[in-house]
Amino acid sequence: MTVIIDGNHLTLDDFIEVVRYRKKVYLSDEAKSKIKKSRTIIDEIVNKEKIVYGVNTGFGKLANVVISKDKVSELQENLLKSHACGVGEYFNKEITRGIMLLRINALAKGYSGIRLETLERLLFYLNEDILPLIPEKGSLGASGDLAPLAHMALSLIGYGKVLYKGKILEVKDVLKKYQLKPFDKLLAKEGLSLINGTQVMTSVGAITLYGAIQLSKLADIASCLTMEALYGIKDAMDEKIHTVRGHSGQIETAKNIMRITENSEYLTSQGEIRTQDAYSLRCIPQVHGATKDALKYIKEKVEIEMNAATDNPLIFDEDTVTSGGNFHGQPMAISFDFLKIAISELANISERRIERLVNPHLNEGLPAFLAKKSGVNSGFMITQYTAASLVSENKVLSHPASVDSIPSSASQEDHVSMGTIAARGANDILKNTQYVLAIEFLAASQAIDIREKKALGKGTRRAHEIIRNVVSYIEEDTIMSPKIDKIRQIMMDGKLLNEVESMIGLLL
């Protein structure tokens, strides 16, 4: 199976197939033609010594410095060396593959002037899983992700190390295995074409978004188990309530809950035990639904950016090579700040449900902290602490990065997006929220096993079975961290969601 890219039709699902499952990528014939055409225009500019930013001028505040014809290749190499200032840990394999794929796709649009052979070498790296080591920190998000992309691009001319078959090696040594050498040099504008864009923030954000979409469905399943454990009132999920408000995410969440809990003997009717549930149960559709709606908006923006020309200048024809600001990451920065909030709310309401499960004043007759022999056993007391800690950390991480800006390049670049910081923050929040929901799954399953045996819903029954296949009922105090990790793992690898969906059909 392969993905053919042309700069215009890459989807989030295609992206995940390539970065996670290593589906091979090839350029379309149309893309190759456009790439060659734009390169011809750059060569003509150099030969005629027409002054064009980034081709034969300096960069940023140095844009007014004209570079002689014989120095344009040196200019590109120096650009990459000077801009490779990233620090911190390296991006993981998926994010790195995503960065490479998105930069290839942007250049495939044919507005950047890169040589076809240069782009095909980067594509070769991607398909052979030769992954440049790219530090996580150092991008302002305008002019694009300059520092991290410079680390990626340097590998094409033989600098830096790569991850290859589980080992960190010099890129030159890896290329020898293929009887290849790095390029001796990059030609005019090629270095700039490789680093001027938003592909780092978009890769981090797209991977986080995909995880968040899956997590929103898992949150529905976890909340259903908790509802059943607390004898939740099903009337609040009535389709009529949600239809008259009209938000699609809310309507979809209520439908999910009714399908997941179909035939449940644990759920109750209004007035049967109590008149109303607390908000963390009654308002699941409204809260989870708002996240679903946010994720739809963010997905739309991400897929636009995946197929965007983010270079500067852009080459339209022989007479139109125009400088602009498509490298500015603000559309993604705001989207990923929104993503942070959307994911955080799944954790916030989940932690409140965990509290209701463990608190003897709120849990409808369950033992304190879900321990039958409480006192000598603390049960799930501290799992709620962990969840509370994670949601509080999420609140700090949710502070928007996009409202911050620091002038750079002697104030030529006087407003920047901080979009990569926003994306990295969203990714951290996703990980925290996975743990919170894992704790809810664990606590809700414990509560169900303490209750008198009744029929679970069609979907929750399968979820409970899958959980009990990896973590057994907790009779006496035990070390909880490995159990939380096991639940998170079956959430992340798709097993839990896939098993439930195989039982009830795809969740909305």
C-alpha positions as CSV (number, residue, x, y, z in Angstrom):
1,M,0.0,0.0,0.0
2,T,1.3,3.5,-0.9
3,V,0.3,7.1,-0.6
4,I,0.7,9.3,-3.7
5,I,1.2,12.9,-2.7
6,D,0.7,16.0,-4.9
7,G,0.6,18.8,-2.2
8,N,-3.1,19.0,-2.3
9,H,-4.9,15.9,-1.0
10,L,-3.2,14.6,2.1
11,T,-5.6,13.7,4.9
12,L,-5.2,13.1,8.6
13,D,-5.8,9.4,8.0
14,D,-3.2,9.2,5.2
15,F,-0.8,11.0,7.5
16,I,-1.2,8.5,10.3
17,E,-0.8,5.6,7.9
18,V,2.6,7.0,6.8
19,V,4.0,8.1,10.2
20,R,2.7,5.3,12.3
21,Y,2.4,2.3,10.0
22,R,5.2,3.3,7.5
23,K,3.1,3.2,4.4
24,K,5.4,4.2,1.4
25,V,5.1,7.6,-0.2
26,Y,5.5,8.7,-3.8
27,L,5.2,11.9,-5.7
28,S,2.6,12.2,-8.4
29,D,3.7,12.9,-12.0
30,E,1.9,16.3,-11.8
31,A,3.9,17.2,-8.7
32,K,7.2,16.3,-10.4
33,S,6.3,18.5,-13.3
34,K,5.5,21.5,-11.1
35,I,8.6,21.0,-9.1
36,K,10.8,21.1,-12.2
37,K,9.0,24.1,-13.6
38,S,9.6,26.2,-10.4
39,R,13.2,25.1,-10.3
40,T,13.7,26.4,-13.8
41,I,12.4,29.8,-12.7
42,I,14.9,29.9,-9.8
43,D,17.8,29.0,-12.1
44,E,16.8,31.8,-14.5
45,I,16.7,34.3,-11.6
46,V,20.2,33.3,-10.6
47,N,21.6,33.4,-14.1
48,K,20.1,36.9,-14.8
49,E,21.2,38.1,-11.3
50,K,17.7,39.4,-10.6
51,I,17.5,40.3,-6.9
52,V,15.0,38.0,-5.1
53,Y,14.7,37.5,-1.3
54,G,16.2,34.2,-0.2
55,V,17.7,33.4,-3.6
56,N,20.5,35.9,-3.7
57,T,19.9,38.0,-0.5
58,G,20.5,37.4,3.1
59,F,17.7,36.4,5.5
60,G,15.5,38.1,8.0
61,K,16.9,41.5,8.9
62,L,19.7,40.8,6.3
63,A,17.3,40.7,3.4
64,N,18.8,43.8,1.9
65,V,22.3,42.2,1.7
66,V,22.8,41.1,-1.9
67,I,24.7,37.8,-2.4
68,S,26.9,37.3,-5.5
69,K,26.1,34.5,-7.9
70,D,29.1,32.5,-6.9
71,K,28.1,32.5,-3.2
72,V,24.4,31.4,-3.5
73,S,25.2,27.7,-2.6
74,E,27.4,28.7,0.3
75,L,24.5,31.0,1.4
76,Q,22.2,28.0,1.6
77,E,24.6,25.8,3.5
78,N,25.3,28.6,6.0
79,L,21.6,29.1,6.4
80,L,21.1,25.5,7.6
81,K,24.2,25.5,9.8
82,S,23.4,28.8,11.5
83,H,19.7,27.9,12.0
84,A,20.3,24.4,13.5
85,C,20.0,25.8,17.0
86,G,17.5,23.3,18.4
87,V,17.9,22.1,22.0
88,G,16.3,19.5,24.3
89,E,15.1,16.0,23.7
90,Y,14.7,14.7,20.2
91,F,11.3,14.3,18.6
92,N,10.1,10.7,18.5
93,K,9.9,8.6,15.3
94,E,6.3,9.4,14.5
95,I,6.7,13.1,14.8
96,T,9.9,13.1,12.8
97,R,8.3,11.1,10.0
98,G,5.4,13.5,10.1
99,I,7.7,16.5,9.8
100,M,9.4,14.9,6.8
101,L,6.1,13.9,5.1
102,L,4.5,17.3,5.6
103,R,7.6,19.2,4.3
104,I,7.7,16.9,1.2
105,N,4.0,17.5,0.6
106,A,4.4,21.3,0.9
107,L,7.3,21.3,-1.6
108,A,5.3,19.0,-3.9
109,K,3.0,21.9,-4.6
110,G,5.7,23.4,-6.8
111,Y,5.8,26.9,-5.4
112,S,9.2,26.6,-3.7
113,G,11.9,26.1,-6.3
114,I,13.6,23.1,-4.9
115,R,15.3,20.6,-7.2
116,L,13.4,17.3,-7.8
117,E,16.4,15.3,-6.9
118,T,16.7,17.1,-3.5
119,L,13.1,16.4,-2.7
120,E,13.4,12.8,-3.8
121,R,16.4,12.3,-1.5
122,L,14.2,13.5,1.5
123,L,11.5,11.1,0.3
124,F,14.0,8.3,0.2
125,Y,15.0,9.0,3.8
126,L,11.3,8.8,4.8
127,N,10.6,5.6,2.9
128,E,13.7,3.9,4.2
129,D,13.1,5.2,7.8
130,I,16.3,7.2,7.9
131,L,15.2,9.8,10.5
132,P,17.3,12.9,11.3
133,L,17.6,13.7,15.0
134,I,15.5,16.9,15.5
135,P,15.5,18.6,18.9
136,E,12.1,19.5,20.3
137,K,12.8,23.1,21.3
138,G,13.9,26.2,19.5
139,S,11.0,27.2,17.2
140,L,9.1,30.5,17.4
141,G,6.6,29.3,14.9
142,A,7.4,32.1,12.4
143,S,9.3,32.3,10.1
144,G,8.0,28.8,10.3
145,D,9.8,26.1,12.3
146,L,13.3,27.3,11.3
147,A,15.5,25.7,13.9
148,P,14.0,22.1,13.9
149,L,13.6,22.0,10.1
150,A,17.3,23.1,9.7
151,H,18.3,19.9,11.6
152,M,16.2,17.9,9.2
153,A,17.6,19.6,6.2
154,L,21.3,19.3,7.2
155,S,21.1,15.6,6.8
156,L,20.8,16.0,3.1
157,I,24.3,17.5,2.9
158,G,25.8,15.0,5.3
159,Y,25.7,16.8,8.6
160,G,24.2,15.4,11.8
161,K,23.0,12.0,13.1
162,V,20.0,9.9,12.2
163,L,18.0,7.2,13.8
164,Y,18.2,4.1,11.6
165,K,17.0,0.6,12.6
166,G,17.1,1.5,16.3
167,K,20.6,3.0,16.2
168,I,21.9,6.5,16.2
169,L,24.4,6.8,13.4
170,E,26.1,9.4,11.3
171,V,24.0,10.1,8.2
172,K,27.1,9.5,6.0
173,D,27.5,6.0,7.4
174,V,23.9,5.1,6.7
175,L,24.0,6.4,3.1
176,K,27.1,4.2,2.5
177,K,24.9,1.2,3.1
178,Y,22.9,2.3,0.0
179,Q,26.0,3.2,-1.9
180,L,25.0,6.8,-1.8
181,K,26.7,10.0,-0.7
182,P,25.2,13.2,0.7
183,F,24.7,16.1,-1.7
184,D,27.9,18.2,-2.1
185,K,25.8,21.3,-1.9
186,L,22.4,22.8,-2.1
187,L,21.6,25.2,-4.9
188,A,20.0,28.7,-4.7
189,K,16.9,28.8,-2.4
190,E,17.0,25.1,-1.6
191,G,18.0,25.5,2.0
192,L,15.3,28.2,2.6
193,S,12.7,26.0,0.8
194,L,13.5,23.1,3.2
195,I,13.1,25.1,6.5
196,N,10.5,27.9,5.8
197,G,7.2,26.3,7.0
198,T,5.0,25.1,9.8
199,Q,5.6,21.4,9.4
200,V,7.0,20.7,12.9
201,M,4.1,22.2,14.7
202,T,1.7,20.6,12.3
203,S,3.2,17.2,12.7
204,V,3.1,17.3,16.5
205,G,-0.4,18.8,16.4
206,A,-1.8,16.3,13.9
207,I,-0.5,13.3,15.8
208,T,-2.0,14.8,19.0
209,L,-5.3,15.5,17.2
210,Y,-5.6,11.9,16.0
211,G,-5.0,10.7,19.5
212,A,-7.5,13.1,20.9
213,I,-10.2,11.9,18.4
214,Q,-9.7,8.4,19.6
215,L,-9.6,9.5,23.2
216,S,-12.9,11.3,22.9
217,K,-14.6,8.0,22.0
218,L,-12.8,6.2,24.9
219,A,-14.0,9.0,27.2
220,D,-17.6,8.1,26.2
221,I,-16.9,4.4,27.1
222,A,-15.3,5.2,30.4
223,S,-18.1,7.6,31.4
224,C,-20.7,4.8,30.6
225,L,-18.9,2.4,32.9
226,T,-19.0,5.0,35.6
227,M,-22.7,5.8,35.0
228,E,-23.5,2.2,35.4
229,A,-21.4,1.8,38.6
230,L,-23.3,4.8,40.1
231,Y,-26.7,3.8,38.9
232,G,-26.8,6.8,36.5
233,I,-30.1,8.2,35.2
234,K,-30.5,7.3,31.5
235,D,-33.3,9.9,30.9
236,A,-30.7,12.7,30.6
237,M,-29.4,11.0,27.5
238,D,-32.7,11.2,25.7
239,E,-32.2,12.2,22.1
240,K,-34.9,14.9,22.3
241,I,-33.0,16.8,25.0
242,H,-29.9,17.1,22.8
243,T,-31.7,17.7,19.5
244,V,-33.5,20.8,20.8
245,R,-30.1,22.4,21.6
246,G,-28.6,21.4,18.3
247,H,-24.9,21.0,18.8
248,S,-23.8,18.0,16.8
249,G,-21.1,16.8,19.2
250,Q,-23.6,16.8,22.0
251,I,-26.1,14.8,20.0
252,E,-23.4,12.3,18.9
253,T,-22.2,11.8,22.5
254,A,-25.7,11.1,23.8
255,K,-26.2,8.6,20.9
256,N,-22.8,6.9,21.8
257,I,-23.9,6.6,25.4
258,M,-27.2,5.0,24.6
259,R,-25.5,2.5,22.2
260,I,-22.7,1.7,24.6
261,T,-25.2,1.1,27.5
262,E,-27.9,-0.6,25.5
263,N,-29.6,-3.3,27.7
264,S,-27.9,-2.2,30.8
265,E,-29.6,-3.2,34.1
266,Y,-27.5,-0.8,36.1
267,L,-28.8,2.4,34.7
268,T,-31.9,3.9,36.3
269,S,-34.8,6.1,35.4
270,Q,-35.6,9.6,36.7
271,G,-37.0,9.4,40.2
272,E,-36.2,5.7,40.6
273,I,-33.3,6.3,43.0
274,R,-32.9,10.1,42.7
275,T,-34.3,12.9,40.7
276,Q,-31.2,14.1,39.0
277,D,-27.5,13.1,38.6
278,A,-24.6,15.4,39.3
279,Y,-23.3,17.3,36.4
280,S,-20.3,15.0,35.8
281,L,-22.9,12.3,34.9
282,R,-25.8,14.3,33.6
283,C,-23.8,16.7,31.4
284,I,-21.5,14.2,29.8
285,P,-23.0,14.8,26.3
286,Q,-22.6,18.6,26.7
287,V,-19.0,18.4,27.9
288,H,-17.7,15.5,25.7
289,G,-19.8,16.9,22.8
290,A,-18.1,20.3,23.0
291,T,-14.7,18.6,22.8
292,K,-16.0,16.6,19.7
293,D,-17.0,19.9,18.0
294,A,-13.7,21.5,18.8
295,L,-11.8,18.5,17.3
296,K,-13.8,18.7,14.1
297,Y,-12.9,22.4,13.7
298,I,-9.2,21.6,14.5
299,K,-9.2,18.7,12.0
300,E,-10.4,21.0,9.3
301,K,-7.7,23.5,10.0
302,V,-5.0,20.9,10.3
303,E,-5.9,19.3,6.9
304,I,-5.8,22.7,5.3
305,E,-2.3,23.3,6.7
306,M,-1.1,19.8,5.7
307,N,-1.7,20.8,2.1
308,A,-0.6,24.5,2.3
309,A,2.3,26.3,0.6
310,T,4.1,27.8,3.6
311,D,7.4,28.9,1.9
312,N,8.7,32.4,1.3
313,P,9.0,33.7,-1.3
314,L,6.5,31.7,-3.4
315,I,7.1,31.1,-7.1
316,F,4.0,31.6,-9.2
317,D,5.5,32.2,-12.7
318,E,8.5,33.7,-14.4
319,D,7.5,37.2,-13.5
320,T,5.8,36.6,-10.1
321,V,8.1,35.5,-7.3
322,T,6.5,37.1,-4.2
323,S,7.4,37.4,-0.6
324,G,4.6,37.0,2.0
325,G,4.0,35.5,5.3
326,N,2.5,32.0,4.8
327,F,5.2,30.6,7.2
328,H,3.5,32.3,10.1
329,G,2.0,29.6,12.4
330,Q,-0.9,31.6,13.9
331,P,-3.7,29.5,12.3
332,M,-2.1,26.4,13.8
333,A,-1.1,28.1,17.1
334,I,-4.6,29.1,17.9
335,S,-6.0,25.7,16.7
336,F,-3.5,23.8,19.0
337,D,-4.3,26.1,22.0
338,F,-7.9,25.2,21.3
339,L,-6.9,21.5,21.2
340,K,-5.2,21.9,24.6
341,I,-8.5,23.1,26.1
342,A,-10.6,20.5,24.4
343,I,-8.5,17.6,25.6
344,S,-8.2,19.1,29.1
345,E,-11.9,19.1,29.6
346,L,-12.1,15.3,29.0
347,A,-9.7,15.0,31.9
348,N,-11.5,17.5,34.1
349,I,-14.8,15.8,34.0
350,S,-13.3,12.3,34.2
351,E,-11.5,13.2,37.4
352,R,-14.8,14.4,38.9
353,R,-16.4,11.1,38.0
354,I,-13.4,9.3,39.6
355,E,-14.1,11.3,42.8
356,R,-17.7,10.3,42.8
357,L,-16.7,6.6,42.5
358,V,-14.3,6.7,45.4
359,N,-16.0,9.2,47.8
360,P,-18.3,7.3,50.2
361,H,-20.5,10.4,50.5
362,L,-21.1,10.4,46.7
363,N,-20.8,6.8,45.4
364,E,-24.2,5.4,46.1
365,G,-23.3,2.9,48.8
366,L,-19.9,1.7,47.5
367,P,-17.2,1.2,50.1
368,A,-14.8,4.1,50.8
369,F,-12.2,4.3,48.0
370,L,-13.6,1.1,46.5
371,A,-11.8,-1.1,49.2
372,K,-14.0,-3.7,50.9
373,K,-11.6,-3.7,53.8
374,S,-11.0,0.0,54.0
375,G,-8.8,1.3,56.7
376,V,-6.1,-1.4,56.5
377,N,-6.5,-0.8,52.7
378,S,-6.5,2.6,51.1
379,G,-7.9,1.2,47.8
380,F,-8.3,3.8,45.1
381,M,-7.7,6.8,47.4
382,I,-4.4,7.9,45.8
383,T,-5.4,7.1,42.2
384,Q,-7.8,10.1,42.6
385,Y,-4.8,12.1,43.8
386,T,-2.9,11.2,40.7
387,A,-5.9,12.2,38.5
388,A,-6.2,15.5,40.4
389,S,-2.5,16.2,39.9
390,L,-2.7,15.5,36.2
391,V,-5.8,17.7,35.6
392,S,-4.1,20.5,37.5
393,E,-1.0,20.2,35.4
394,N,-3.2,20.3,32.3
395,K,-4.7,23.6,33.5
396,V,-1.2,25.1,33.6
397,L,-0.3,23.6,30.2
398,S,-3.6,25.0,28.7
399,H,-2.4,28.5,29.1
400,P,-2.4,29.8,25.5
401,A,1.0,29.9,23.7
402,S,-0.5,31.8,20.8
403,V,-1.0,35.0,22.8
404,D,2.7,35.3,23.4
405,S,5.2,36.9,21.0
406,I,8.9,37.9,21.2
407,P,10.4,40.0,18.5
408,S,13.3,38.4,16.6
409,S,15.8,39.0,13.8
410,A,16.4,42.6,15.0
411,S,12.6,43.2,15.0
412,Q,12.2,42.4,11.3
413,E,10.2,39.4,12.6
414,D,8.3,41.3,15.3
415,H,5.3,39.0,15.8
416,V,5.6,35.2,16.1
417,S,3.1,32.5,16.7
418,M,4.7,30.1,19.3
419,G,2.6,27.4,17.5
420,T,5.1,24.7,18.1
421,I,5.0,25.3,21.8
422,A,1.2,25.1,21.6
423,A,1.4,21.8,19.8
424,R,3.9,20.3,22.2
425,G,1.7,21.4,25.1
426,A,-1.3,19.7,23.6
427,N,0.7,16.5,23.2
428,D,1.6,16.6,26.9
429,I,-2.0,17.2,27.8
430,L,-3.1,14.2,25.7
431,K,-0.7,11.9,27.6
432,N,-1.9,13.2,30.9
433,T,-5.5,12.7,29.9
434,Q,-4.9,9.2,28.8
435,Y,-3.7,8.4,32.3
436,V,-6.8,10.1,33.9
437,L,-9.1,8.1,31.7
438,A,-7.1,4.9,32.4
439,I,-7.7,5.5,36.1
440,E,-11.5,6.0,35.5
441,F,-11.6,2.8,33.6
442,L,-9.9,1.0,36.4
443,A,-12.0,2.5,39.2
444,A,-15.3,2.0,37.3
445,S,-14.5,-1.6,36.7
446,Q,-13.7,-2.1,40.4
447,A,-17.0,-0.5,41.3
448,I,-18.9,-2.7,38.9
449,D,-17.3,-5.8,40.4
450,I,-18.3,-4.7,43.9
451,R,-21.9,-4.2,42.9
452,E,-24.4,-7.0,42.8
453,K,-24.2,-8.7,39.5
454,K,-26.5,-7.3,36.8
455,A,-26.2,-7.0,33.0
456,L,-23.9,-4.4,31.8
457,G,-24.6,-2.5,28.5
458,K,-23.7,-4.0,25.2
459,G,-20.5,-1.9,24.9
460,T,-19.6,-1.6,28.5
461,R,-19.8,-5.4,29.0
462,R,-17.1,-5.8,26.3
463,A,-15.0,-3.0,27.7
464,H,-15.1,-4.5,31.2
465,E,-14.1,-7.9,29.8
466,I,-11.1,-6.4,28.0
467,I,-10.0,-4.5,31.1
468,R,-10.3,-7.6,33.2
469,N,-8.1,-9.5,30.7
470,V,-5.2,-7.3,31.6
471,V,-6.0,-6.2,35.2
472,S,-7.8,-8.3,37.7
473,Y,-10.1,-7.1,40.5
474,I,-8.2,-5.6,43.3
475,E,-9.0,-7.3,46.6
476,E,-6.1,-6.0,48.7
477,D,-3.8,-2.9,48.3
478,T,-1.3,-3.4,45.6
479,I,1.1,-1.3,43.5
480,M,-1.3,0.6,41.2
481,S,1.1,2.3,38.7
482,P,1.6,-0.9,36.5
483,K,-2.1,-1.4,36.4
484,I,-2.8,2.1,35.2
485,D,-0.1,1.7,32.6
486,K,-1.7,-1.5,31.3
487,I,-5.0,0.2,30.9
488,R,-3.4,3.1,29.1
489,Q,-1.6,0.7,26.8
490,I,-4.8,-1.0,25.6
491,M,-6.3,2.5,25.1
492,M,-3.4,3.7,23.0
493,D,-2.9,0.6,20.9
494,G,-6.6,0.7,19.9
495,K,-7.5,-2.7,21.5
496,L,-10.1,-1.3,23.9
497,L,-11.8,1.0,21.4
498,N,-11.7,-1.6,18.6
499,E,-13.2,-4.3,20.7
500,V,-16.1,-2.1,21.8
501,E,-16.7,-0.9,18.3
502,S,-16.7,-4.4,17.0
503,M,-19.6,-5.1,19.4
504,I,-21.7,-2.0,18.8
505,G,-20.5,-0.4,15.6
506,L,-18.3,2.6,15.0
507,L,-18.7,5.3,17.7
508,L,-19.4,8.9,16.6
